[in-house]
Amino acid sequence: MSKPRLAGKVCLITGAGSGIGQATARLFASEGANVIVADVDDRGARSTVASIRKKDGDAVAEHVDVTDEQETVALANKIAKRFKRIDVLFNNAGISGVGDVLETEPDLFDRVMRVNVRGVYLMSRAVVPHMIKQRSGSIINMSSCIADIGLARRVSYAASKGAVLSMTKSMQVDVAHHGIRVNALLPGTILTPFVERYLKESYKDPEEGFASIRKRQLTRELGRPEDVASAALYLASDESRFVMASGLVVDGGVTGAK
């Protein structure tokens, strides 16, 4: 029987109370990781942990607002004190923003940038000192395929995800000599609760929305959280030891079709 791919690794996942974060937490736990399920949604985090423990996995729920410096530092210190290390940080927490440059109010733009960019920066800044001490670690940042393409009415979201991809590359240069890898995931449209809600609210017939998404892909299948979780597992594991400063695209061929 093969050894679990994350056996003994301590993995912190933000935004793990639902969607991609939840799917990733479950997968990481099934591969032997000690998973810290972090979210601003405490109920969602506890639900994720319960589902992991039901299958005899190891997980704990922690509250964190990734835009709050004190909370990110406190969480990183708490994990390091309890587990003596932090092997993987998956900066998954994020929000969306819909609207073109005229529709997008400054408050919305600032909020999207605060969560999606400042959140990645603060959580990484809190965790990196611990990875430097142990001279190892893998940081996975959630970008999007929108960082490489144009998509209508996504001004704030595109700006944030482009920034995350650029930050990933710069961070890697800075921490490579400490044995830390930094990579990004670039998913396409993934069928999460948020996307389902958006389609219901934006279209009289949600199937019209699904059809619109399919048109910009090379596959008719919509992406699932598990598709992105599998890519995150690869970047978290030692299998990707030679992968650095990369943007792993998981988009059903959206960028390939352009």
N, C-alpha and C positions, 0 to 999 in steps of 0.2 A: 504494500500500500504506500503510495507516494506521500511525502511530507506535505502538510498544509503550506500554502504559498506565503502566508504571513505569520507563521508560527511564532508566538512570543512577541510579536511587534505591538507597540503601543501606538494606536492610530486615533488622531483627533479629527473629527469631521464636523464642520459647521453647517448649519442648515440641514441637520440630519433628522428633523422631525417629520419630513414628508418627501415625496418625489425622489429625485436623484440621490439626495443625501441619505434618505431612508434605505433605498435599494442598495446603496454602497455600504452602509453600515451593516446591513444584513449579510452581504456577500463577504465583507472583510471578516466578520465574526465567524462565518462558516469556514473561512480559510485560516482560522487559528489566532486571529488578532484580538487584543484587548482593545475594545472600541469605546471611545468617549463620544457619546452622542450629544452634541452641543447645539442649542437652538434658543432663540428668543421665545419660542413657543414651547413652554414647559410640558404642556399636555402632549404635544406631538412627540417630543423627545422621550417622554416616559412610555408612550405607545410603541415607539421603535425599540426601546430597550426590552419591553415586555415580549415583543415578538422574537427578539434575539434569544432571550433567556429561555423562552418556551422550547427552543431547539438546542438548549444546553450551551449557548454561546456566552461569551464574556462581554458585558457592556454596562456602562454607567451613564446616567443622564446628567448633564450639566447645563445651567442657564448661562447664556452669553449674548450680549449685544455687541456685535463685532465693530460697531462704530464708536464704542466707549473704550478708551485706552485703559482705564483702570480695570475694567471687567476682563479685557483680553489678557492683561498681564497677570491678574489674579488667577485666571483659569489655567494659564500655562504653568505658573508656579505650583498650583494645586496638583496638577497632573504629574509634574516632575517630582514633587515630594512624595506622591503616592506610589508611582510606578518606577521612579528613578531614571526615567528617560522618556523621550517623545520621538518615535521613529518616523511617523508619517503625519503630515498636516494636509488635510484636504480642505482648501478654502472654497467651500461650495455655497455658502450663504449668499443670497443675492435677491434682487427684485427686478421687475421689468418696468419699462416705461414706454407707453404708446403715444405717438404723436409726431408730426413733422416739426420743422423749426418754428413755425408760427403757432401751432397748436400746443407745443410744449411750454408750459409756464416755467419761469426760472426756479420756482420752489420744487417742482417735480424734477427738473434737471439736476438740481443740487442734491436732492434726496437720493436719486439713482446713483450719482457719483459717490455720495457719502457711503452708501451701503456696499456697492459693488467694487469700488476702488479703495476708498479709505479702509473699508473692512478687511480687505486682503492685506493691505499694508500693515495695519495695526496687529492683526492676528499673526502675521509672519514675523513682525518685529518682536512680538512677545515670545514666540517659539524659537526663533533662530539662536538666541544665546544658549539655550539648552542643547540644541543640536551641535553647536560649536564645541561645547564641553565634551560631548560624546564622539565628536568628529565623524558624524554620519547623520543621514536623514533624507527624507524625500518630501518635497513640498509640491502639491498639485493645486494649481489655480484654475478656477472655472472662468474660462473666457467663452467664446461663442464663434461659430463660423461667420457670424455677422461682422467679425473683426476683419474678414477678408473680402466681403462682398457688400454691395449696397442693397438695402431692404427698406421699402417704403415705410414711413411713419415710425421710425425707431431711432430718432436722433439721440436721445439721452442714453438709451441702452447700447447703441453702437459705440458711442463715445466711451462708455464705461468698459465695454469688453475689449475695445482696441487698446485702451490704457492698460488693462490687465495683461494682455499679451505682451505689450512692450515692457511692462514692469517685470514680468516673468523672465524675459531675456536679460534684463539688466541685473536683476537679483542673482541670476545664475553666475554671471561673471564675478560678482562680489563674493559669493560663498563657495564657489567650486573648490577652492584650496582647503576648505574645511571639511571636505568629503560630503557636502550637501548637494543634492540634485534638485533643480527647480524646473518644472514643466507645466504646461497648460493643456486643458481639454477644450476642444472647440466643437461642441455639439450643434446639431441642427435643431429643428423643432421637435421637442420630446413631449410625449403625451403624459404630462404631469397634471395634478389637480388644478394648477394655475392655468394651464393651457386649455383644459376642458372648460373651466369657468369663463375664460376669455372668449372662447368660441360661442358659448351659450349666450353671453351678454352682447356680443358683437354681430351675431348673425341670427336672423329669424329662423333659418334652418342651419343648425350646426354642421350638417353635411356639406354645405356650401363652403364653410371654412376649411373642412378637411380636404375638400377638392382643391382649394387654393394652395394649401400646403403641399399636396402631392404633386402639383404642377411644377414646383420648383425643385423637386427631388428627382433622382434617377430610379428610385424604387417607389412602389405604390404603398409600401408598408410605412406606417408612422413609427418614429423612434420610441422606444420604451426606456424608462429609467434604468432598467437592467442592462441595456446596451451601453450606456455611459458608465455604469458601475463596473462593467467588465474591463473597460479601458482604464478606469481609475485603478483597478486591481493590478493591472500590468505595470503602471507607473509607480505604484506603491511597493511592488515586489522587487526582489533582487534581480529578476529577469531583465529589468530595464536599467541595469547598472551603467550601461554605456549611452543612455539617452539623457541628454541635457539640453536645456533651453529650447525645447521643442514645443510645437503646438500640435497635439494629436487630434486630428479631425474625425468626428463621429457624426456625420450629417446625412447619411443616406445618399450621398452624391450631389448635394446642393452646390458645393464649390466646384466639383468636378464637371458640373453641367454648364458652368459659366465660361 
